[in-house]
Amino acid sequence: MELPIQLKFFKKLELYQELLSQDWKAAGRDAAWPLEKRLLYWTVWSHHHLGTPLREDMALKLLNEDPIAKKIEGGNYSYDLVIRALENLVQRGYATGEPSGRGIYFTRDGLLMGEIIDDVESQGWWRRNKYQALYLFVWAVAILGGALVIINVFEQLAPIGHLFFAVHPNRWHRGY
């Protein structure tokens, strides 16, 4: 049975938060994270057969020929750095290792993270900002829901409070 609000929506919001956190942690300190992002982005537009692993040599060629990666990170990556990026993808849960140990298969989370990176780095205003807007909306709904629960609890406890505290006669019309 399908839920009215897909769980994929909440999973994408969770991954969006993880993307922001990882970008913040890696800023200027982690050379592998930008490569990981480029590989995850690659899954959106170029990884057409999910049963084929992304091998180390293919990832190195892909990253060194990617015009976006060259423009952003400078290009010409070493083999060791690409290996580290592939291992990190496995450790983060975005991929699983190939049995021979020479490549990776992307997981569902990895494919979703690629979609999020594609959206966040796009040119369109809505695609770039929709996760932030939806994130704020979900928190607003949660806070309002919590406030309603608290208000209802106090309304239910009001009769008990009247047993211990006297009510002024002029307030009888309010139902106390």
C-alpha positions as CSV (number, residue, x, y, z in Angstrom):
1,M,0.0,0.0,0.0
2,E,1.4,3.4,-1.0
3,L,1.5,6.2,1.6
4,P,0.0,9.6,0.7
5,I,3.4,11.2,1.2
6,Q,6.2,9.0,-0.2
7,L,9.0,8.0,2.1
8,K,11.4,8.9,-0.7
9,F,10.5,12.6,0.0
10,F,11.7,12.3,3.6
11,K,14.7,10.3,2.5
12,K,15.7,13.0,0.1
13,L,15.4,15.6,2.8
14,E,17.6,13.5,5.1
15,L,20.2,13.2,2.3
16,Y,20.0,16.9,1.6
17,Q,20.9,17.6,5.2
18,E,23.8,15.1,4.9
19,L,25.0,16.9,1.7
20,L,25.0,20.2,3.5
21,S,26.8,18.7,6.5
22,Q,29.4,17.0,4.3
23,D,30.0,20.1,2.2
24,W,30.6,22.1,5.4
25,K,32.9,19.5,6.9
26,A,34.9,19.0,3.7
27,A,35.3,22.7,2.8
28,G,39.0,23.0,1.9
29,R,40.0,20.0,4.0
30,D,38.9,16.9,2.1
31,A,40.1,16.4,-1.4
32,A,38.0,13.3,-2.0
33,W,34.5,14.7,-1.3
34,P,34.4,16.9,-4.5
35,L,35.3,13.8,-6.5
36,E,32.6,11.8,-4.7
37,K,30.1,14.5,-5.5
38,R,31.1,14.4,-9.2
39,L,30.7,10.6,-9.3
40,L,27.3,10.8,-7.6
41,Y,26.2,13.5,-10.0
42,W,27.4,11.3,-12.9
43,T,24.9,8.6,-11.9
44,V,22.0,10.9,-12.8
45,W,22.8,11.5,-16.4
46,S,25.3,8.9,-17.5
47,H,25.0,5.7,-15.5
48,H,22.4,3.9,-17.6
49,H,23.0,0.3,-16.7
50,L,22.9,-0.2,-12.9
51,G,24.2,-3.7,-13.2
52,T,27.5,-2.5,-14.5
53,P,30.0,-1.5,-11.9
54,L,32.0,1.8,-12.0
55,R,35.6,0.6,-12.1
56,E,38.6,2.5,-10.8
57,D,40.1,3.2,-14.3
58,M,36.8,4.3,-15.6
59,A,36.2,6.7,-12.7
60,L,39.7,8.2,-13.2
61,K,39.1,8.7,-16.9
62,L,35.6,10.1,-16.2
63,L,36.9,12.6,-13.6
64,N,39.9,13.7,-15.6
65,E,37.8,14.3,-18.7
66,D,34.8,15.9,-16.9
67,P,34.8,19.6,-17.9
68,I,32.8,20.5,-14.7
69,A,35.2,18.8,-12.4
70,K,38.2,20.4,-14.2
71,K,36.6,23.8,-13.9
72,I,35.7,23.4,-10.2
73,E,38.5,21.4,-8.7
74,G,41.3,21.9,-11.2
75,G,41.3,18.4,-12.8
76,N,44.0,15.8,-13.3
77,Y,43.4,13.6,-10.3
78,S,45.7,10.9,-9.1
79,Y,44.8,7.3,-9.1
80,D,45.1,7.1,-5.3
81,L,42.7,10.0,-4.8
82,V,40.1,8.3,-7.0
83,I,40.5,5.1,-5.1
84,R,40.0,7.0,-1.9
85,A,36.8,8.6,-3.3
86,L,35.4,5.2,-4.3
87,E,36.2,3.7,-0.9
88,N,34.5,6.7,0.8
89,L,31.4,6.2,-1.3
90,V,31.2,2.6,0.0
91,Q,31.8,3.7,3.6
92,R,29.1,6.4,3.4
93,G,26.6,3.8,2.1
94,Y,26.2,5.3,-1.4
95,A,27.8,2.3,-3.1
96,T,28.7,-1.3,-2.5
97,G,32.0,-2.8,-3.4
98,E,32.3,-5.1,-6.4
99,P,33.3,-8.7,-5.4
100,S,36.7,-8.3,-7.3
101,G,37.4,-5.2,-5.3
102,R,38.1,-3.1,-8.5
103,G,34.9,-1.1,-8.7
104,I,31.6,-0.2,-7.0
105,Y,27.9,-0.5,-7.6
106,F,25.8,2.5,-6.6
107,T,23.0,1.9,-4.0
108,R,19.6,3.5,-3.9
109,D,20.9,6.2,-1.5
110,G,23.8,6.9,-3.9
111,L,21.3,7.4,-6.8
112,L,19.1,9.6,-4.6
113,M,22.1,11.7,-3.5
114,G,23.1,12.1,-7.2
115,E,19.6,13.5,-7.9
116,I,19.9,15.9,-5.0
117,I,23.4,17.1,-6.1
118,D,21.9,17.6,-9.6
119,D,19.1,19.7,-8.2
120,V,21.3,21.8,-5.8
121,E,23.8,22.5,-8.5
122,S,21.3,23.3,-11.3
123,Q,20.5,26.7,-12.8
124,G,16.8,26.8,-12.0
125,W,15.8,28.7,-8.8
126,W,13.2,26.2,-7.7
127,R,15.4,23.1,-8.3
128,R,18.3,24.8,-6.4
129,N,16.2,25.9,-3.4
130,K,13.3,23.4,-3.2
131,Y,15.0,21.2,-0.5
132,Q,15.7,24.2,1.7
133,A,12.0,25.4,1.3
134,L,10.6,21.9,2.0
135,Y,13.0,21.4,4.9
136,L,11.7,24.7,6.5
137,F,8.1,23.7,5.7
138,V,8.5,20.3,7.4
139,W,10.0,21.9,10.5
140,A,7.2,24.5,10.6
141,V,4.6,21.8,10.5
142,A,6.3,19.8,13.2
143,I,6.6,22.8,15.5
144,L,2.9,23.8,14.9
145,G,1.8,20.2,15.5
146,G,3.8,20.0,18.8
147,A,2.2,23.3,19.9
148,L,-1.3,22.0,19.2
149,V,-0.6,18.9,21.2
150,I,0.6,21.0,24.1
151,I,-2.4,23.2,23.9
152,N,-4.8,20.2,23.8
153,V,-3.0,18.6,26.8
154,F,-3.5,21.8,28.9
155,E,-7.2,22.0,27.8
156,Q,-7.7,18.4,29.0
157,L,-5.9,19.1,32.3
158,A,-8.0,22.3,33.0
159,P,-10.8,20.4,34.9
160,I,-8.2,18.9,37.2
161,G,-6.7,22.3,37.8
162,H,-10.1,23.6,38.8
163,L,-10.4,21.1,41.6
164,F,-7.3,22.6,43.2
165,F,-7.8,26.3,42.3
166,A,-10.9,28.3,42.9
167,V,-12.6,29.8,39.9
168,H,-13.9,33.4,40.1
169,P,-17.8,33.5,39.8
170,N,-17.6,35.9,36.9
171,R,-15.8,33.3,34.8
172,W,-18.6,30.6,35.0
173,H,-19.9,31.6,31.5
174,R,-16.7,30.3,30.0
175,G,-17.6,26.8,30.9
176,Y,-15.3,26.5,33.9
